[in-house]
Structures are given as structure tokens and as C-alpha cells.
């Protein structure tokens, strides 16, 4: 690396500071990416004859059917025809919301931040073990030199 620290130049404090800075940046980006009030994701579907209309929305509980409107002319349909028409129209509305919600998915910055925090804790633990081992080796060398 030019103009900066190389991997061999990083000490425990430097590595910890680097991870901390990266985790903070990821947390800030995650907060910035979250809208104060998420826009409603909604999709409406209707059959080609206008007999059945369905509207679906994305809620915190998941994709839900918001409304289902039947034209009075549906009384002329056989029950099997009406059931198939309802199923197709409702599924189209639900699929539309799911597709729109998928398009708006934000990158998993919160997950990245959590992973960085876990990495920081793990690195600190491993560095502690390493430093303890180096300390033990140095003490043993000191004893051998004194003998």
C-alpha cells in the first residue's frame, strides 16, 4: 500500500480502531438508508373483464390483501369460474407487491455492521490470547537468560 499503513504495520490498537471506524460508518449508512416512514408498497390487479379487483400492500406483518372488489356481474359465473378468477387476481396483486418490495430492498448494512462488531470482538479476543502467549514466551526467555 502506498502512503498508508501496510498490514505488517498494523498493531492491535490500529486494527481495533480500523474495525471500529468501519463499523460506525456502516451503522451510519444503515441509519441513512432507512427512510423515516417507508413508502407504502401497493399493487392492484384486475381481471380483463373488470369483474374482480384486488389490492395488496406490504405491512410490517408481511404482504396482505387490502381490498377485494367484486362486480355484481360475478353472480353469473359458476362457482368454479369465480374461484379461479379470484385466485388469479389475488395472486397477481400479492405477487406485484412482493416484486415491488424486492426492488426496494436496501443493502444489508445493519447486518454488515453487526458482523463487523462480531469480528471486532473476535479479533480482540484472539489478540488477547496472542499477547498472553507472547508474554509467556518472553518470561520464559528471561528466566533462561538469567540461568
C-alpha positions as a printed NumPy array, in Angstrom:
array([[  0.   ,   0.   ,   0.   ],
       [  1.353,   3.405,  -0.803],
       [  1.01 ,   6.336,   1.551],
       [ -0.598,   4.306,   4.348],
       [ -0.054,   1.525,   6.754],
       [  0.737,  -1.886,   5.404],
       [ -0.731,  -4.982,   7.036],
       [  2.599,  -5.605,   8.779],
       [  2.476,  -2.081,  10.296],
       [ -0.907,  -2.567,  11.976],
       [ -0.83 ,  -3.071,  15.712],
       [ -3.683,  -4.278,  17.906],
       [ -4.872,  -0.733,  18.605],
       [ -4.679,   0.183,  14.905],
       [ -6.688,  -2.874,  13.877],
       [ -9.263,  -2.244,  16.594],
       [ -9.556,   1.426,  15.55 ],
       [ -9.949,   0.419,  11.884],
       [-12.71 ,  -2.072,  12.68 ],
       [-14.44 ,   0.436,  14.993],
       [-14.369,   3.161,  12.323],
       [-15.69 ,   0.787,   9.671],
       [-18.473,  -0.467,  11.949],
       [-19.5  ,   3.108,  12.811],
       [-19.569,   4.044,   9.125],
       [-21.732,   1.013,   8.316],
       [-24.143,   1.891,  11.153],
       [-24.418,   5.495,   9.926],
       [-25.035,   4.311,   6.37 ],
       [-27.71 ,   1.9  ,   7.609],
       [-29.475,   4.714,   9.505],
       [-29.264,   6.994,   6.475],
       [-30.655,   4.276,   4.201],
       [-33.724,   3.758,   6.401],
       [-36.467,   6.203,   5.458],
       [-38.265,   7.826,   8.398],
       [-41.548,   6.37 ,   7.196],
       [-41.235,   3.728,   4.498],
       [-43.357,   4.404,   1.434],
       [-46.331,   2.125,   1.066],
       [-45.779,  -0.726,  -1.33 ],
       [-49.095,  -1.416,  -3.019],
       [-50.215,  -3.293,  -6.106],
       [-53.646,  -3.548,  -7.666],
       [-54.785,  -6.234, -10.05 ],
       [-57.975,  -6.78 , -12.012],
       [-59.194,  -9.384, -14.423],
       [-59.583,  -8.3  , -18.049],
       [-63.388,  -8.033, -17.783],
       [-63.295,  -5.947, -14.612],
       [-65.26 ,  -8.471, -12.585],
       [-62.692,  -8.832,  -9.794],
       [-60.289,  -6.231,  -8.387],
       [-57.727,  -6.94 ,  -5.687],
       [-55.326,  -4.578,  -3.909],
       [-52.422,  -5.859,  -1.83 ],
       [-49.999,  -3.951,   0.422],
       [-46.798,  -4.622,   2.284],
       [-47.21 ,  -4.256,   6.048],
       [-44.787,  -4.984,   8.893],
       [-46.534,  -8.359,   9.172],
       [-45.929,  -9.158,   5.507],
       [-47.86 ,  -8.923,   2.249],
       [-51.59 ,  -8.582,   2.909],
       [-54.728,  -8.289,   0.827],
       [-56.006,  -4.71 ,   1.336],
       [-59.238,  -4.929,  -0.631],
       [-61.233,  -7.231,  -2.838],
       [-63.988,  -5.806,  -5.02 ],
       [-66.49 ,  -7.904,  -6.936],
       [-68.583,  -6.537,  -9.778],
       [-72.237,  -7.611,  -9.399],
       [-71.892,  -9.437, -12.74 ],
       [-69.849, -12.163, -10.99 ],
       [-73.195, -13.703,  -9.937],
       [-73.488, -15.022, -13.476],
       [-70.32 , -17.107, -13.099],
       [-70.204, -20.694, -11.968],
       [-68.579, -21.122,  -8.542],
       [-65.514, -22.832, -10.061],
       [-65.034, -19.967, -12.531],
       [-65.4  , -17.373,  -9.777],
       [-62.96 , -19.211,  -7.522],
       [-60.353, -19.437, -10.291],
       [-60.819, -15.757, -11.161],
       [-60.466, -14.736,  -7.507],
       [-57.373, -16.863,  -7.077],
       [-55.635, -15.488, -10.193],
       [-56.443, -11.854,  -9.389],
       [-55.471, -12.027,  -5.71 ],
       [-52.236, -13.87 ,  -6.522],
       [-51.382, -11.265,  -9.15 ],
       [-51.851,  -8.472,  -6.583],
       [-49.779, -10.311,  -3.961],
       [-47.021, -11.117,  -6.458],
       [-46.951,  -7.488,  -7.587],
       [-46.367,  -6.263,  -4.025],
       [-43.704,  -8.874,  -3.418],
       [-41.883,  -7.873,  -6.619],
       [-42.107,  -4.155,  -5.801],
       [-40.88 ,  -4.746,  -2.248],
       [-37.96 ,  -6.797,  -3.562],
       [-36.959,  -3.95 ,  -5.868],
       [-36.83 ,  -1.582,  -2.902],
       [-34.763,  -3.82 ,  -0.658],
       [-31.891,  -1.908,   0.911],
       [-28.477,  -3.452,   1.22 ],
       [-27.964,  -5.272,   4.498],
       [-25.915,  -2.524,   6.106],
       [-27.238,  -3.335,   9.567],
       [-26.171,  -6.952,   9.098],
       [-22.747,  -5.801,   7.889],
       [-22.39 ,  -3.599,  10.947],
       [-23.305,  -6.497,  13.247],
       [-20.784,  -8.745,  11.504],
       [-18.091,  -6.093,  11.896],
       [-18.882,  -5.85 ,  15.615],
       [-18.582,  -9.633,  15.917],
       [-15.291,  -9.519,  14.015],
       [-14.039,  -6.8  ,  16.342],
       [-14.891,  -8.86 ,  19.434],
       [-13.285, -11.963,  17.944],
       [-10.151, -10.076,  16.886],
       [ -9.819,  -8.516,  20.351],
       [-10.128, -11.942,  21.96 ],
       [ -7.586, -13.516,  19.585],
       [ -5.198, -10.592,  20.067],
       [ -5.521, -11.025,  23.836],
       [ -4.633, -14.707,  23.559],
       [ -1.734, -13.9  ,  21.233],
       [ -0.401, -11.17 ,  23.524],
       [ -0.657, -13.524,  26.504],
       [  1.279, -16.198,  24.654],
       [  3.981, -13.744,  23.597],
       [  4.213, -12.532,  27.211],
       [  4.633, -16.117,  28.443],
       [  7.358, -16.796,  25.869],
       [  9.208, -13.605,  26.845],
       [  9.051, -14.512,  30.548],
       [ 10.401, -17.982,  29.779],
       [ 13.231, -16.453,  27.732],
       [ 14.042, -14.055,  30.572],
       [ 14.246, -16.976,  33.031],
       [ 16.533, -18.933,  30.7  ],
       [ 18.789, -15.908,  30.17 ],
       [ 19.046, -15.388,  33.939],
       [ 20.028, -19.045,  34.498]])
